[in-house]
């Protein structure tokens, strides 16, 4: 009976003998290599990659037909209805045509509202108006200027050189 138990234990011992083992020194060396190789790789890639510069769009923006700042101090139900739809007026004051542009408003305050325009470029000196109610958040909510003050704007556009450029403006007074 002892031989039967030994026969069952014996194959396990043979399997254990064939499995690789690491000494503490070998394990330390492998862990050091695992830390050093990625660090050297990242540093090398960082040194080899060219510098990246963000182009700036030249623009003028202002809001039209928006409520006074004091309106936003009132409770929601007390705010008067708007006589006109609020608009965002954007003028390209630079020398390049903007294509494939994305305009975001109120990005720093939670979910940004945005509008994509890929069809009609904005040429140098050209002005374009956007209804603020056309700006939509990721959740599908439309921007309502009666309840949300216009705080900031970001414009991302493609230039003729195929590079991207940005414009940022803050409407709030400091």
N, C-alpha and C positions, 0 to 999 in steps of 0.2 A: 504494500500500500504506500509506503514511503516513496518508492520509485515512481509511482503514478503522480504523486504531488510534485516530486522533483522534476519530472518530465514537463509538467505544466509551467513550472517556474523557470526552468532552464531556457526556453525560447525567449522569454522576456529579458533575461540577462544577456543573451546574445544580441538582441536588438539594442539594448542600452549600450553595449560595448561598441556597436557600430555607429551610434549617433555622435555628432561632433560636440566637443566640449570647449569652453573658453576658460582660460585661466583669468584671474583678476587683472593681470597685466594686459592680456590681449583684449579683454573687454574695455579697459580704460583707453587703450590705443584706438579701438574702433569708435568709441564714443567721441573721442577728440577729433577724429577724422570727420565724423558726422557733423560736428559743429564747425570745423574749419573750412571744409569744402564749400558749403553754401555761402558762407561769409565771403570767401575769396571770389566766388562766382559773382555775387551781387556787386562787390566792389569793382571787379573787372568790367562788368557790363555798364556800371555807372560811369566809369572812366572812358569807355569806348564810345558811348552814345553821344551824339551831338547835342549841344545846348538847345533848349526849346524856349521860344519866345511867344508870348501871347500878343497877337495883334490887337490894336484898339480901333474901334469904330469911331468915327467923328459924327456926332449926332446932336440934335436938339430935340427935347421931348417936353411936352406939357399936357396937362389934363384940361379938358374943356367940358363945361356943363356938369361939374361935380358939386356936391353940396359943400357949404362952408365947414370949416373944422369944428365949429361950435355945434353943428348938427349931430355929430358923433358923440357928444356928451349927453344927449337926450336918450331916454329909454327907447328901445326898438319900436314899441307900439306908438310912441309919440312923435316919431320922425315923419315929417310931411312927405307926401308923394312927390316924385320928381317931375318937373315940367318937361324936361328933355332927357334923352338917354346920354349918359356920360360917355365921353370919347377920349381916346389917347391919340395925340397928334405926334407923329415921328417925322423928323426931317433929316435926310442924309446930307450932312454938311461936308463930307469928305470928298475925295477924288475918285473913289471906286464904287462900282455898282454892287449892291448887296443882293445876293440870291440865297435861296434856301434858308430863310431866316426863321428864327424861333424867338418869340417875345414872351417873357415871363414877368408876372407882376406879383408883388407881395411874397416873394420866395422865402424871406427870413422868418416869416410868421406862419409856420406850419406848411401845409400843402400849397404849393405855388399854383397860380392860375396861368395858363399859357395858351398861345395861339401859334399855329404853324402856317407859314405862307411859303409855298414853293412855286407858285404859278407866276406871279407878277413881281419882277425885281424892283428894287427902289434905286433909281438912278441918282447920280450926284445932283444935289440941289432939289430933288423931288421930295414932296411931303405926302404922307399917307395917313389917313385917319382910321382908327380901329374902334369899334364900339366896345366898351368895357364889358357889356353883357355877353360878348362872343368869346371871352376868355373862359376856359374850362379847366377844372382841376382834374387830377387823375381819377378821383372818385366820381367824376361826372357832374359835379356841382358847378353852376355858372356863377361868375363874379357879379355881385349885386352891389353897386356903388351906394345904394341907399343905406346898406348895413355895414359895408366894408370900406374903410378909407383906403385910398390909393397911397401906398407907402414907398414902394421902390419898384424899379424896372430893370430887367436885364435883357439885352438883345444879343443874340448869337447869329452871325451871318457868315456866308461863304463869300470870299472875295474872288476877283477874276484870276488871281494867282493860285486858286484852289486851296488857299489856306483859310482858316477860321479866324474870326475876330469877335471881340465882345465890347459891349457898352453897358455901363452900370450907372444908375442915377437914383438918388434918394430924394423923395418928395417931402419928407418930414423936415421941419425946421429944427435946428439944434439950439 
